[in-house]
């Protein structure tokens, strides 16, 4: 599975400052990984956590992550958490290639 990442939103926030963009990507990785790890420990889907993750994936323009979050919100199927974890891992790979 391939995913797409579009950093236009983050780039506009930092006004083209590549150093600041790098810092924001690093913070995104740390924050999102923490939320993903907490989610993996749960036995049910928490709307607030999934909504945070949906917003996080929106910040990096990852449509695949957004779609899985929406699916989790609608169906609340914990099996989709594995898909979200996979998309996060792929996002990390793509973001590391962009730096």
N, C-alpha and C positions, 0 to 999 in steps of 0.2 A: 504494500500500500504506500502510495506517495501522498504527501500532503503539501499544501501551499502555504507559504508565509508571506504576508505583505506588511512591511514595516512603515507604510506611509503615515499611519496615525502616530506612531511613536516618533518618527522623524519630524513630523510637524510640531510636536510638543517640544522637542529640543532644538528647534530652529536650525537644523543641519549640524549641530555640534556632535561630531562622531564619538568623542569621549563620553559625553553625557548619554548618548544613545547606547553605548556599550554598558554603562552603569545601569541604565534602565532595563536592558535585556538581562543582565545578571540578577537584578532584583526580581524581575519577572520569574526567572528560573527558580530562585530560592522560594519566593512566596507561593508560586504555583505548585512546586514540589511538596511543600509543607501541607497545602490543602489536599493534594492528591493522596498523600500518605495518611492523613486523617480520615479521608473518605474510604480508603481501603480497609480501615479498622472498623467501620460501621457495618451494621447489619441491615440498615435501612437508608434510604435516600433522604438527605436533608436539603430542602429547597434553598435555604440561605447559602449553603456551601456550594451547591451546584450553580446557583446564580452568580456567585463570586467567580467561579471557574469559567462560566460563559463570558463574563466581562473580561476576564484575563485573556481568553483566547481571542476575543474581539480586538483587544489592544495590539495583538501581533498579526491580526488579519488571518487567523487560521479557521477557515470555514468548516473544516472537518471537526474540529474541537467544539465549535459553536453548535453544530448539528447534533453531536452526541449529547451535549449538555441539554439541549432542547428536548431530545428524546428521553433523557433521564428525568427531566422535570415533568413531562407529560405522562410517561408510563411508569416511572419510579421502579424500574427493573434493575436490581443491583448487578445483574450480569453485564450491563452496559458500562459499569465502572471499569472493567478490564479493557474495554475498547478505549475508554477515555485515558487510561494509563498508557496504553500503546500509542495513542496519538500524542500524548505528552512526551514520551520517549523519542518519537519521530521528530517532534518539534525541537527538542534539544539538539538533535543531530543537525537539522536544517539551520538552526540559529548558530551553531558552532561553525558551520561552513560559511555563513555570511560575515563572520568576523575575521 
